[in-house]
Amino acid sequence: MKEFMREFIPVLKNTQMFSGVNEEEISSMLGCLNATLKRYEKGSYIFRQGEHISSIAVLVKGKLHVQQDDYWGNSNIMSAIEAGEIFGEAFAAPDSGAMLNNIIAVENSTVIFADAKRIITTCSSACRFHSMVVQNLFFAISDKNRCLVRKLGHMSKRSTREKLMSYLSEEAKRQSSATFTIPFNRQQLADFLSVDRSAMSSELCKMRDDGLLTFNKNRFSLISG
């Protein structure tokens, strides 16, 4: 394993993918998986729509957005990727097809890439920690599928207010607090919910005036009736 990766082993230890694996075992696995590290400036593409990939990636620093861009440059944010999360797993398997989305750094970010085939093919010694990582990867993919289902639930609401209430309510439950911070600014939230930014901002003000919530930038407090 390359020395400059060692600073991120404590981060990897706290990821879902390496849950239950100690730092020494992670260090050993990074070499086994032919892991590489890359740094990206804000606005850079990690993966592009149409690209074929063979690596599963872990964000160890920064923040990314998964988004779809149409021919005219309109964006639909599918999800935000925070430090410690994996991405690219749905398209890294052989014959899985090209990327359907762009993955873009919204902050200066650092990513570790691991060969997908080496992850899912346990080594000849069938080491305990390699088998555990494969199991963790399965659970991580299941969690991502649940996130997609939740997003579809928000999108299925008819009005902008209903979409906002659905998303903000889900975030309050997820963070176990009526006061919470979301990973989007106003334009990004509008792109995530596929609504017009001006209409959404107007609706948020109406919701505040109706006593449903308060907000300051991307921090919200929901008010119970």
N, C-alpha and C positions, 0 to 999 in steps of 0.2 A: 504494500500500500504506500502511496506517495505521502511524504511527510506533511504536505500542506493540507491534507484531508483530516489530519488528526484533531485539529481544533474543532471539527464539526461532529466528532464521535459522541460527545455528551448530548448534542442536539438529536442525533440519530437514535440514541438510547431512549429518548422520550417520545419517539414517533410510534405510531401504531404498527408500522411494518416491522420494527425491531423490538416490539414489546416482549419483555422476558428474556432478552439476550443481553449479556453483559458487555462491557466496553472492549474487553480483550477478544471476545468472540466476534463482535462487530468488526474490529480491526482485521481479523483473519478473513471474514467474509468479504470485505471490500476488495481484498486482493483476489480472492477466489472468483468474484463476480466481475473482475476487470473494470472496476468502477473508475469513473473519471469525474473531474470537477470543472465546472465552467461558471464564470461570472458574467452577468448581463447588466447593462445600464438600463435605466428607466426608458421604456418605449421600445425596447428590443424584443424581437420575436424569439421565443424558445422553440416552438414548433409552429409550422404554417399549415393552413388548410391545404390538403392535397399531398402533403408530405408522407412518405412511408418511413416508419420508425422501427427500431428493434431494441430500444432501451426503455426501461421503467425508470422514471425520474423521481427524485425526492427534493423538495424545496427546503433548503437548510437556512436560508436567510432571505428576507424580503417579502414580496407579495406579487402574485400573478393573477391575471384574469383569463378565463376561458371564454372566448367570444366568437360569434359568427358575424362576418361582414358581408353585406350583399354587394352587388355590382356598383351601386351608387355610393358606397361607403357608409351605409347605415349599419350600426352595430347592435347586436343583441348579446348582452352579457349572460352567459350560461351559469357561471359560478365564479367564486373567488377562491384562490388557493393560498393558504397561509403557511408559514414556516412549519415544517414537520409533516406536511401532507404529501402523498404520492400523486403522480399524474402520468398520463400517457399509457397506462396499463391496458386500456380497452383497445388500443391500436398496435400494441407491441408484439402480439402473438403472430406467428406466420399465417399468411393468408387472411389477416383480419381487415385488410383494406387500408386506404389512405386516411389521414386525419380529416375529420369533418369540421374541425374548429381551429382557430388560431389561439395560441397561448402566448400572452404578452406580459412582460414585466411592467408593473405599474409603480414599482420602486426598484432601486438598484438591488439586484437579487443574485443569489448563489444557488446552483443546482448541482446535485450529484446524480450521475447517470450510471445505471447498472444493466448489464446484458440480460435481457428477459429470458433467453434460453437457459442461461446459467442459473437464474433464480429458480425456475420451475423444474430444472433437472438436478436432483440432489446428487452430491458428490459420491464417489465410490465408497467412502467410509460412512455415508448416511448419517452425518453428524446431527446431534440433537438440535442444535441451534439453526441449522439450515432447514430442517423440517418445520421448525417453529415459525421461521420467516415465511415459508410457503403458506402455512395456516393463517398467519397474520395478514398476508396479502389477500387471501380469500375474504377475510372479515372486512378489510379495508374496502374492497370492491363492493361488498354488500352494503356498507355504509354509504358509499357514493351513489349507489342505486336508490337508496332511500332519500338521499338529498335531491335526486332528480325527480322522484315522485312528489316530494314536497314542492319543488318549483312548479311542476305541472299543476299542482293543486292551487297555487297562487295564480297561475296564468289562466286557470279555468274560470276565475271569478269574472263577472260581467263588467263591473264598474271599476274605475280607478280607486275609489274609496275601499271597495271590497278587496281589491288586490293588496292595497296598503295594509288594511287591517289583518288580512291573512298572513302577510309576510311579517309584520311587526309582532303580531301575536305569537307566531312560531319562534321568532328570535327571543322574545321574552321567556318563553318556555325553555328554549335551548340553553339560555344563559342563566336560567333560574332566578330572574330578577325582573321587576317591572321597569327598572332603569338599566339601559344597556347601550352599547355602541355597535353600529353596523359597519361592515367593511366597505361601504360605498359612499361616494359623495352624491349630490343630487342627480347629476347627469348619469352617473353609473347606476343609481337605483332605478331611474327611469328606463334605462336600457335593460336592466335585469327584469323589470316587470313589463317591458314592452308597452310603455305608455308615454305620452307626450310630457316633456319635462315641465313646461309651463303649467299645464293642466294639473300635473301631480303636485307641484309646489302650491298651487292655488288650493287644491284639495287638502293638503296638509295644514294650511292655515285655517281652513274651515273646520277641520277636525280639532285643531287647537281651540278655536273659538267655541266649538260645541262641547268643550270640556273632556275630550277623549284622550288627549295627550299633550305633552309639551316637548319641545325639541330645541337643540342648539347644535347646528351643523349636523354631524352624523350620530349624535347622542340623543336618545329618546327616553321619555318616561311615559308609560301608559297609566291612565287614571281609571280606576274601577268605578262603576256606577254606584 
